[in-house]
Amino acid sequence: MNVTAQNILRLAIPNIISNITVPLLGMIDMAVVGHLDSPNYIGAITIGTTMFNFIYWNFSFLRMGTSGFTAHAYGQGNTTEQANSFLRSIFIAVLSGLIIIALQELILKAGFHFFDADPKVKMYAAQYFHVYVNAAPAVLGMYTFNGWFIGMQDAKTPMFITIIINVVNIVLCLIFVYVMNLEIQGVALASCYAQYVGLTASAIVWFTKYSRIRKRIKFQILRDIPALKIFFKVNVDIFIRTLALIAVTTFFISVSTKEGSEILAVNALLMQLFTLFSYFMDGFAYAAEALTGRYIGARQNDKLKSLVKNLFKCGLVICAIFTLIYTFGFTAILNILTDKHEIIVLAQKFHIWVSLIPICGFSAFLWDGIFVGATASRQMRNSMLIAVATYFVLYIFSYFAGFFTNNILWLMFIVYLTIRGLVQAFMASPILNWSK
């Protein structure tokens, strides 16, 4: 039985639309601070968002794990387990968010140990952090809702809610920064309010559209230790995998801070282009999660193999489009993000690495989606650890050999992306025969 590109695009396109608003929002935030009176704002928002990525991405299991378990339950037609997977995840999300708020001072002090930045950059980053940290329960709660909706083969609801979040965020950002002159605190405040709008909208949809599932909620499931062990076993692997991923991105920014404010600003801008591509590819990865979990739950192995084949065909098309955009539209994109001519000129020295991102990175995102849908967290963890180990071995070698530069930093990142995809492809065979 064949899974056509149309089956994939039915889920991928809404996910792409919702995902693409996230990096676009980040680019708008970067453009707002990039046109303020100091390049220190660019570095500050980069450090602030990196710290939050370090925090929140460690909880990405709330989305990935929830998506995989829910998709399996959907394929089996098990409404009770659909309800259980949501309740376990949302409970952990809200509790974790409150703990993050309570520990914010400790987290901020620990975070600054990794960034040897200018004192003014740190001051602005602290202002951003203290405001946006209050969104922690909403951010983590949205991880649960988005993962659950995707597992239920519902890509449209996250799309509409994400669009709402980002429209609210953009409007408030412009008002707070340009009308109320709140500068970087205004950017953080806009993001905080927008996350709670999204959480409220998600809860309303869940209570109304999925009332039949809501009736299956039994709070005593939180005392079901064997079920929680299975939930955490998969999610611990995802946590380790995500921690390794964060180690790469955090180290990238940490090293950039030591190269001076201009290199930090350049790398921050260039990483926006990686983020744009990654969120676009995640639209297909989310479709892969939903469909892989569904076909494994229903034990439809022929459809699973057809899905993978057509998924990579779609991925190659997207890869080609982004390569062309980044090759020929690089300077035009940078001019949108900042009016600092010296930053744009410096960034052009590293153009080649941005052009290589799509071809070297697309397969890793697609395999991630397949592995998540299959709840093959161990393989995903191991492939990430191998790629990250390669990344740091290259750094250690170049550093002690005395030829480390920003070009080497980008080379390390490109190699890391490539290794991820290659190792995952090697490990995929047992997954593609999962349902036999």
Secondary structure, 3 states (H helix, E strand, C coil): CCCCHHHHHHHHHHHHHHHHHHHHHHHHHHHHHHCCCCCHHHHHHHHHHHHHHHHHHCCCHHHHHHHHHHHHHHHHCCHHHHHHHHHHHHHHHHHHHHHHHHCHHHHHHHHHCCCCCCHHHHHHHHHHHHHHHHHHHHHHHHHHHHHHHHHCCCCHHHHHHHHHHHHHHHHHHHHHHHHCCCHHHHHHHHHHHHHHHHHHHHHHHHHHHCHHHHCCCCHHHHHCHHHHHHHHHHHHHHHHHHHHHHHHHHHHHHHHHHCCHHHHHHHHHHHHHHHHHHHHHHHHHHHHHHHHHHHHHCCCHHHHHHHHHHHHHHHHHHHHHHHHHHHHCHHHHHHHHCCCHHHHHHHHHHHHHHHHHHHHHHHHHHHHHHHHHCCCHHHHHHHHHHHHHHHHHHHHHHHHHCCCCHHHHHHHHHHHHHHHHHHHHHHCHHHHCCCC
